[in-house]
């Protein structure tokens, strides 16, 4: 989809059909605001992608940000979407919350929060048979995987 943002936007819009949203006025970008955790499943070739609302955007500055509470809510919505759309297939996801979202936690805490959320929602209902979290190389020095106990 590189360089074809219009096609991508159409796929996302189609996947979000029927999802409640609030219309917002902004100088550019999406004018539909979805609830944190709203998840869209799109297929590009043989790969299914699950996209979820994670941040809020300041309309005047267009700066996206999220709190720890919003991250938890976003993950809850994602896990619900994975349960419905992954067909039990393995799921790969990046370590979220450390970039432009401004959650403000160290990488290790973000990983622990993600794993805790996954464990919590898996106890309620099986989400997927396998979850792989992709950690950027530049963060690998901050996270000692041997210290994690899940």
C-alpha positions as CSV (number, residue, x, y, z in Angstrom):
1,X,0.0,0.0,0.0
2,X,3.1,2.2,0.0
3,X,2.2,5.5,-1.6
4,X,-1.5,4.6,-1.9
5,X,-3.0,6.3,1.1
6,X,-6.4,6.9,-0.6
7,X,-6.8,3.1,-1.0
8,X,-5.7,2.5,2.6
9,X,-8.2,5.1,3.8
10,X,-11.0,3.4,1.8
11,X,-10.1,0.0,3.4
12,X,-10.2,1.5,6.9
13,X,-13.4,3.4,6.3
14,X,-15.1,0.2,5.0
15,X,-13.9,-1.7,8.0
16,X,-15.3,0.9,10.4
17,X,-18.7,0.9,8.7
18,X,-21.3,0.8,11.5
19,X,-19.0,1.9,14.2
20,X,-20.2,4.9,16.2
21,X,-18.1,8.1,15.8
22,X,-18.3,11.8,16.5
23,X,-17.8,14.3,13.7
24,X,-15.1,16.8,14.5
25,X,-13.8,19.9,12.7
26,X,-10.1,19.9,12.0
27,X,-7.8,21.6,9.5
28,X,-6.6,18.2,8.0
29,X,-6.8,14.5,8.6
30,X,-9.7,12.3,9.6
31,X,-12.8,14.2,10.8
32,X,-14.3,11.1,12.5
33,X,-13.4,10.5,16.1
34,X,-13.8,6.9,17.2
35,X,-13.9,5.7,20.8
36,X,-10.5,4.6,22.1
37,X,-10.2,0.8,21.4
38,X,-12.3,0.8,18.3
39,X,-10.7,-1.8,16.0
40,X,-10.8,-2.1,12.2
41,X,-9.7,-5.3,10.4
42,X,-8.3,-4.8,6.9
43,X,-6.9,-7.4,4.6
44,X,-4.0,-6.4,2.3
45,X,-3.0,-9.4,0.2
46,X,-2.9,-12.5,2.4
47,X,-2.2,-10.5,5.6
48,X,-4.9,-9.2,8.0
49,X,-4.1,-6.0,9.9
50,X,-5.9,-4.9,13.0
51,X,-5.8,-1.2,13.5
52,X,-7.2,0.4,16.7
53,X,-7.9,3.8,18.1
54,X,-5.2,4.5,20.7
55,X,-4.7,8.2,21.0
56,X,-6.6,11.4,21.2
57,X,-5.7,14.3,19.0
58,X,-5.6,17.9,20.1
59,X,-7.6,19.6,17.3
60,X,-5.7,22.8,17.5
61,X,-2.2,21.4,17.4
62,X,-2.9,18.0,15.8
63,X,-0.7,16.4,18.4
64,X,-1.7,12.8,19.3
65,X,-1.3,11.7,22.8
66,X,-2.5,9.0,25.2
67,X,-2.5,8.3,28.9
68,X,-1.9,5.0,30.6
69,X,-5.7,4.6,31.1
70,X,-6.3,5.2,27.4
71,X,-3.6,2.6,26.6
72,X,-5.4,0.1,28.7
73,X,-8.8,0.9,27.1
74,X,-7.2,0.8,23.6
75,X,-5.7,-2.7,24.4
76,X,-9.1,-3.9,25.7
77,X,-10.6,-2.9,22.4
78,X,-7.8,-4.5,20.4
79,X,-8.1,-7.8,22.3
80,X,-11.8,-7.9,21.5
81,X,-11.0,-7.2,17.9
82,X,-8.3,-9.9,17.8
83,X,-10.8,-12.4,19.3
84,X,-13.3,-11.7,16.5
85,X,-11.0,-11.2,13.5
86,X,-7.8,-13.3,14.0
87,X,-9.5,-16.7,13.7
88,X,-7.1,-18.0,16.4
89,X,-4.1,-17.3,14.1
90,X,-0.9,-16.0,15.6
91,X,-0.8,-12.3,16.2
92,X,2.2,-10.0,15.9
93,X,2.1,-6.5,17.4
94,X,4.6,-3.8,18.1
95,X,5.4,-2.5,21.6
96,X,3.0,0.4,21.7
97,X,3.0,3.6,23.8
98,X,6.7,4.6,23.6
99,X,6.7,6.8,20.6
100,X,4.7,9.9,19.7
101,X,1.7,8.9,21.8
102,X,3.4,10.3,24.9
103,X,2.2,7.7,27.4
104,X,5.4,8.5,29.3
105,X,6.3,5.0,30.6
106,X,9.7,3.3,30.1
107,X,9.7,0.5,27.5
108,X,9.8,-2.2,30.2
109,X,6.7,-0.8,31.9
110,X,4.9,-0.6,28.6
111,X,5.8,-4.3,27.9
112,X,4.6,-5.3,31.3
113,X,1.3,-3.4,30.8
114,X,0.7,-4.9,27.5
115,X,1.4,-8.4,28.8
116,X,-0.8,-7.8,31.9
117,X,-3.6,-6.6,29.7
118,X,-3.3,-9.7,27.5
119,X,-3.2,-12.0,30.5
120,X,-6.2,-10.3,32.0
121,X,-8.4,-10.4,28.9
122,X,-7.2,-14.0,28.0
123,X,-8.6,-15.2,31.4
124,X,-12.0,-13.8,30.4
125,X,-11.9,-15.4,26.9
126,X,-9.2,-16.9,24.7
127,X,-7.8,-14.2,22.5
128,X,-5.3,-16.0,20.3
129,X,-3.1,-19.1,20.5
130,X,0.1,-17.0,20.1
131,X,1.0,-13.4,20.6
132,X,4.4,-12.1,19.5
133,X,5.4,-8.6,20.6
134,X,7.9,-6.9,18.4
135,X,10.4,-4.8,20.3
136,X,12.5,-2.3,18.3
137,X,16.2,-3.0,18.5
138,X,16.9,0.5,20.0
139,X,14.7,-0.5,23.0
140,X,16.2,-3.9,23.6
141,X,18.8,-2.6,26.0
142,X,16.0,-1.1,28.2
143,X,14.2,-4.4,28.5
144,X,15.7,-7.5,30.2
145,X,13.3,-10.3,29.0
146,X,14.7,-12.7,31.6
147,X,13.2,-10.5,34.4
148,X,9.7,-10.8,33.1
149,X,7.5,-13.4,34.8
150,X,4.2,-14.2,33.0
